[in-house]
């Protein structure tokens, strides 16, 4: 916010904190549809995967032996793994952009309220210093506090503008609060067996093992002891890789479910915290209107609400990204959740 008017700032703070629910949100599908149209990276990821699939099909058709066919499959699965990683990275970049802008917006509002408080303190200090009621050192300290608040406000304005520019760069959209997506209703349903079966790293490891098995089977009967020993070592390495990949898949299943559960619980805590801070602010507003609470104290309660809203935003972002990670691991593209 650019306005410096005290009344305007108070009204803006009141508008923000008295809303029982966050500003109307859009959907993840709408957000990512816009981002995909604006940012060509996602289109390139899809094209690369399509090309990899065509190469796999071509390789399978042209394969003269089973080893050639499995090599073609392995190359494609590697491309699938890259695709999943890139899409999830794109997803996180878009989500981070809009939530970082929201946080910067709240920071700017908080800095405006802090500056308003610092102005009040400086105004009161000027009067007391002229009347000899405070020392020069105290007067200077209050002046420094005001200068710091003014500098913080300038920095928050710059940070907000930079965050807005990045939202435009990533999504092609102008920043507004309705870009913050609704929190999806989600319940993980995959069993451990289904999760492991979908694990792309395990699939890579199994194909790599199959390649080594086929390579071993194709060794000539007169293969040297040295070459045969090298191949036996490769087989052992492939077996270990499969065992490790399976173990990692099982651990990631438990870890991912735990992360989603914990983030969901924290999200509810942050919602309750935000509601509480709103209630406390409303009481502070009532006391201020009755003349029993200072403007600075009321603004501090408003800042508490802004801080609670930031905590809520962080919880929302972490939950959305945890769900996206789960869906990506299950081989789904999480853009619309």
C-alpha positions as CSV (number, residue, x, y, z in Angstrom):
1,X,0.0,0.0,0.0
2,X,1.3,3.4,-0.9
3,X,-1.0,5.7,1.1
4,X,0.5,7.3,4.2
5,X,-2.7,8.6,5.6
6,X,-3.3,7.3,9.2
7,X,-7.1,7.0,8.7
8,X,-6.7,5.1,5.5
9,X,-4.2,2.8,7.1
10,X,-6.5,2.1,10.0
11,X,-9.4,1.4,7.7
12,X,-7.3,-0.9,5.5
13,X,-6.2,-2.8,8.6
14,X,-9.7,-3.1,9.8
15,X,-10.9,-4.4,6.5
16,X,-8.2,-7.0,6.5
17,X,-8.5,-8.3,10.0
18,X,-12.3,-8.2,10.3
19,X,-12.8,-10.6,7.4
20,X,-13.6,-14.0,9.0
21,X,-12.3,-15.8,5.9
22,X,-9.4,-15.1,3.5
23,X,-10.1,-13.2,0.3
24,X,-11.9,-15.2,-2.4
25,X,-9.5,-17.6,-4.0
26,X,-9.2,-19.0,-7.5
27,X,-8.4,-22.6,-8.3
28,X,-5.1,-24.3,-8.9
29,X,-6.3,-25.4,-12.3
30,X,-7.0,-21.8,-13.3
31,X,-3.6,-20.6,-12.0
32,X,-1.6,-23.3,-13.8
33,X,-3.6,-23.0,-17.0
34,X,-2.5,-19.3,-17.1
35,X,1.1,-20.2,-16.1
36,X,1.4,-22.9,-18.7
37,X,0.2,-20.6,-21.5
38,X,2.6,-17.8,-20.4
39,X,5.6,-20.0,-19.6
40,X,6.9,-22.2,-22.5
41,X,8.9,-24.4,-20.2
42,X,6.0,-26.6,-19.4
43,X,5.2,-27.1,-23.1
44,X,8.8,-28.1,-23.7
45,X,8.7,-30.7,-20.9
46,X,5.7,-32.3,-22.5
47,X,7.3,-32.2,-25.9
48,X,10.5,-33.8,-24.6
49,X,8.4,-36.7,-23.0
50,X,6.5,-37.2,-26.3
51,X,9.7,-37.4,-28.2
52,X,11.1,-39.9,-25.7
53,X,8.0,-42.0,-26.1
54,X,8.3,-42.0,-29.9
55,X,12.0,-43.0,-29.6
56,X,11.0,-45.8,-27.2
57,X,8.4,-47.1,-29.7
58,X,10.9,-46.8,-32.6
59,X,13.5,-48.6,-30.5
60,X,11.2,-51.4,-29.7
61,X,10.2,-51.9,-33.3
62,X,13.7,-51.8,-34.5
63,X,15.1,-54.0,-31.7
64,X,16.8,-57.1,-33.0
65,X,17.3,-58.7,-29.6
66,X,15.5,-58.3,-26.2
67,X,18.4,-56.3,-24.8
68,X,17.8,-53.6,-27.4
69,X,14.1,-53.4,-26.5
70,X,14.8,-53.1,-22.7
71,X,17.4,-50.4,-23.4
72,X,14.7,-48.4,-25.2
73,X,12.4,-48.9,-22.3
74,X,15.0,-47.8,-19.8
75,X,15.8,-44.6,-21.8
76,X,12.1,-43.7,-21.8
77,X,11.6,-44.4,-18.1
78,X,14.6,-42.1,-17.4
79,X,12.9,-39.4,-19.5
80,X,9.7,-40.0,-17.4
81,X,11.6,-39.4,-14.2
82,X,13.1,-36.2,-15.6
83,X,9.6,-35.1,-16.7
84,X,8.1,-35.7,-13.3
85,X,10.9,-33.8,-11.6
86,X,10.6,-30.8,-14.0
87,X,6.8,-30.6,-13.7
88,X,7.0,-30.7,-9.9
89,X,9.7,-28.0,-10.0
90,X,7.5,-25.9,-12.3
91,X,4.5,-26.4,-10.0
92,X,6.5,-25.3,-6.9
93,X,7.8,-22.3,-8.8
94,X,4.3,-21.1,-9.6
95,X,3.0,-21.8,-6.1
96,X,6.0,-20.1,-4.5
97,X,5.6,-17.0,-6.7
98,X,2.0,-16.3,-5.7
99,X,2.5,-17.1,-2.0
100,X,5.7,-15.0,-1.8
101,X,3.8,-12.1,-3.3
102,X,1.1,-12.5,-0.7
103,X,3.6,-12.6,2.1
104,X,5.3,-9.5,0.6
105,X,1.9,-7.8,0.5
106,X,1.3,-8.5,4.2
107,X,4.8,-7.4,5.0
108,X,4.2,-4.1,3.3
109,X,0.9,-3.6,5.2
110,X,2.7,-4.5,8.5
111,X,5.5,-2.0,7.7
112,X,2.9,0.7,7.0
113,X,1.4,0.2,10.4
114,X,4.8,0.1,12.1
115,X,5.7,3.4,10.4
116,X,2.4,4.9,11.5
117,X,3.3,3.9,15.1
118,X,6.8,5.3,14.7
119,X,5.3,8.6,13.4
120,X,3.1,8.8,16.5
121,X,6.0,8.1,18.8
122,X,8.2,10.7,17.0
123,X,5.4,13.3,17.1
124,X,4.9,12.7,20.9
125,X,8.7,12.7,21.4
126,X,9.1,16.1,19.6
127,X,6.5,17.6,22.0
128,X,8.1,16.1,25.1
129,X,11.6,17.0,24.1
130,X,10.6,20.7,23.5
131,X,9.1,20.7,27.0
132,X,12.2,19.2,28.5
133,X,10.5,16.0,29.5
134,X,12.9,13.6,27.8
135,X,16.6,13.6,27.3
136,X,18.4,14.2,24.0
137,X,19.5,10.6,23.9
138,X,16.0,9.3,24.2
139,X,14.8,11.7,21.6
140,X,17.5,10.6,19.2
141,X,16.7,6.9,19.8
142,X,13.1,7.6,18.9
143,X,14.2,9.4,15.8
144,X,16.4,6.4,14.8
145,X,13.4,4.1,15.3
146,X,11.3,6.3,13.0
147,X,14.1,6.3,10.4
148,X,14.3,2.6,10.6
149,X,10.6,2.1,10.2
150,X,10.6,4.5,7.2
151,X,13.5,2.5,5.7
152,X,11.7,-0.8,6.3
153,X,8.6,0.6,4.6
154,X,10.6,1.5,1.5
155,X,12.2,-1.9,1.4
156,X,8.8,-3.6,1.8
157,X,7.5,-1.6,-1.1
158,X,10.4,-2.7,-3.3
159,X,10.1,-6.3,-2.2
160,X,6.4,-6.3,-3.0
161,X,6.9,-4.8,-6.4
162,X,9.7,-7.3,-7.1
163,X,7.4,-10.2,-6.0
164,X,4.6,-8.8,-8.2
165,X,6.9,-8.7,-11.2
166,X,7.9,-12.3,-10.6
167,X,4.3,-13.4,-10.5
168,X,3.8,-11.7,-13.9
169,X,6.9,-13.4,-15.2
170,X,6.0,-16.9,-14.0
171,X,2.2,-16.8,-14.6
172,X,1.6,-14.0,-17.1
173,X,-1.0,-12.6,-14.5
174,X,-1.0,-9.4,-12.5
175,X,-0.7,-10.1,-8.8
176,X,-3.9,-10.0,-6.8
177,X,-5.2,-11.8,-3.8
178,X,-7.6,-13.9,-5.8
179,X,-4.5,-15.7,-7.3
180,X,-4.1,-17.5,-3.9
181,X,-5.7,-20.9,-4.7
182,X,-8.3,-22.7,-2.7
183,X,-7.0,-25.4,-0.5
184,X,-7.8,-28.7,-2.2
185,X,-9.8,-31.4,-0.4
186,X,-7.5,-34.3,-0.5
187,X,-7.1,-37.7,1.2
188,X,-4.2,-40.0,0.2
189,X,-5.6,-43.4,-0.8
190,X,-2.7,-45.4,-2.3
191,X,-1.6,-48.5,-0.5
192,X,2.1,-49.2,0.1
193,X,2.1,-51.8,-2.7
194,X,0.5,-49.3,-5.1
195,X,3.0,-46.6,-4.1
196,X,6.0,-48.9,-4.6
197,X,4.7,-50.1,-7.9
198,X,4.5,-46.5,-9.1
199,X,8.0,-45.6,-7.9
200,X,9.9,-44.4,-10.9
201,X,13.3,-44.9,-9.4
202,X,12.5,-48.5,-8.6
203,X,11.3,-49.0,-12.1
204,X,14.6,-47.6,-13.4
205,X,16.5,-49.9,-11.1
206,X,14.5,-53.0,-12.2
207,X,15.1,-52.2,-15.9
208,X,18.8,-51.6,-15.2
209,X,19.0,-55.0,-13.5
210,X,17.2,-56.6,-16.5
211,X,19.7,-55.1,-18.8
212,X,22.6,-56.6,-16.8
213,X,20.8,-60.0,-16.7
214,X,20.4,-60.0,-20.4
215,X,24.0,-58.8,-20.9
216,X,25.2,-61.7,-18.8
217,X,23.0,-64.2,-20.7
218,X,24.5,-62.9,-24.0
219,X,28.1,-63.5,-23.0
220,X,29.9,-65.9,-25.3
221,X,31.0,-69.2,-23.8
222,X,34.6,-68.3,-24.5
223,X,34.3,-64.9,-22.7
224,X,37.4,-64.3,-20.6
225,X,37.4,-64.8,-16.9
226,X,38.3,-61.1,-16.5
227,X,35.3,-59.9,-18.6
228,X,32.9,-62.4,-16.9
229,X,34.0,-61.2,-13.5
230,X,33.4,-57.6,-14.5
231,X,29.9,-58.5,-15.6
232,X,29.2,-60.4,-12.4
233,X,30.2,-57.3,-10.4
234,X,27.8,-55.2,-12.5
235,X,25.0,-57.8,-11.7
236,X,25.7,-57.4,-8.0
237,X,25.6,-53.6,-8.2
238,X,22.3,-53.8,-10.1
239,X,20.8,-56.1,-7.4
240,X,21.9,-53.7,-4.7
241,X,20.4,-50.8,-6.6
242,X,17.0,-52.6,-6.8
243,X,17.1,-53.4,-3.1
244,X,18.0,-49.8,-2.2
245,X,15.3,-48.4,-4.5
246,X,12.7,-50.6,-3.0
247,X,13.7,-49.6,0.5
248,X,13.7,-45.9,-0.4
249,X,10.3,-46.2,-2.0
250,X,8.8,-47.7,1.2
251,X,10.4,-45.0,3.3
252,X,9.2,-42.3,1.1
253,X,5.7,-43.7,1.3
254,X,5.6,-43.3,5.1
255,X,7.4,-40.0,5.0
256,X,5.1,-38.5,2.4
257,X,1.9,-39.6,4.3
258,X,3.4,-38.2,7.5
259,X,4.2,-34.9,5.9
260,X,0.7,-34.5,4.5
261,X,-0.9,-35.4,7.8
262,X,1.4,-33.0,9.8
263,X,0.8,-30.2,7.3
264,X,-2.9,-30.7,7.4
265,X,-2.8,-30.5,11.2
266,X,-0.6,-27.4,11.2
267,X,-2.9,-25.8,8.6
268,X,-5.8,-26.2,11.1
269,X,-3.7,-24.8,13.9
270,X,-2.8,-21.7,11.8
271,X,-6.5,-21.2,10.9
272,X,-7.4,-21.2,14.6
273,X,-4.5,-18.9,15.3
274,X,-5.6,-16.5,12.6
275,X,-9.2,-16.5,13.9
276,X,-8.0,-15.8,17.4
277,X,-5.9,-12.9,16.3
278,X,-8.8,-11.5,14.4
279,X,-11.0,-11.7,17.5
280,X,-8.3,-9.9,19.6
281,X,-8.0,-7.2,17.0
282,X,-11.7,-6.6,16.9
283,X,-11.7,-6.2,20.7
284,X,-8.8,-3.8,20.4
285,X,-10.7,-1.9,17.7
286,X,-13.7,-1.6,20.1
287,X,-11.4,-0.3,22.9
288,X,-9.8,2.2,20.6
289,X,-13.1,3.6,19.4
290,X,-14.1,3.9,23.1
291,X,-10.9,5.8,23.8
292,X,-9.5,3.2,26.2
293,X,-6.7,2.0,23.9
294,X,-4.0,3.9,22.0
295,X,-3.6,3.9,18.2
296,X,-0.2,2.2,18.6
297,X,-1.6,-0.6,20.7
298,X,-4.4,-1.1,18.2
299,X,-2.0,-1.2,15.3
300,X,0.1,-3.8,17.2
301,X,-2.9,-6.1,17.3
302,X,-3.4,-5.4,13.6
303,X,0.2,-6.4,12.9
304,X,-0.4,-9.6,14.9
305,X,-3.2,-10.4,12.5
306,X,-1.0,-9.8,9.5
307,X,1.7,-12.1,11.1
308,X,-0.9,-14.8,11.7
309,X,-2.1,-14.5,8.1
310,X,1.5,-15.0,7.0
311,X,1.8,-18.1,9.1
312,X,-1.5,-19.4,7.6
313,X,-0.2,-18.7,4.1
314,X,3.0,-20.7,4.8
315,X,0.9,-23.6,6.1
316,X,-1.4,-23.5,3.0
317,X,1.6,-23.4,0.6
318,X,3.3,-26.3,2.4
319,X,0.2,-28.4,2.3
320,X,-0.5,-27.8,-1.4
321,X,3.1,-28.6,-2.2
322,X,3.0,-31.8,-0.1
323,X,-0.1,-33.0,-2.0
324,X,1.5,-32.2,-5.3
325,X,4.6,-34.2,-4.3
326,X,2.3,-37.2,-3.5
327,X,0.5,-37.0,-6.8
328,X,3.7,-36.6,-8.7
329,X,5.1,-39.7,-7.0
330,X,2.0,-41.6,-8.1
331,X,2.7,-40.6,-11.7
332,X,0.0,-38.0,-11.9
333,X,0.5,-34.4,-13.2
334,X,-0.7,-32.3,-10.2
335,X,-1.4,-29.1,-11.9
336,X,-5.1,-29.1,-11.2
337,X,-4.9,-31.4,-8.1
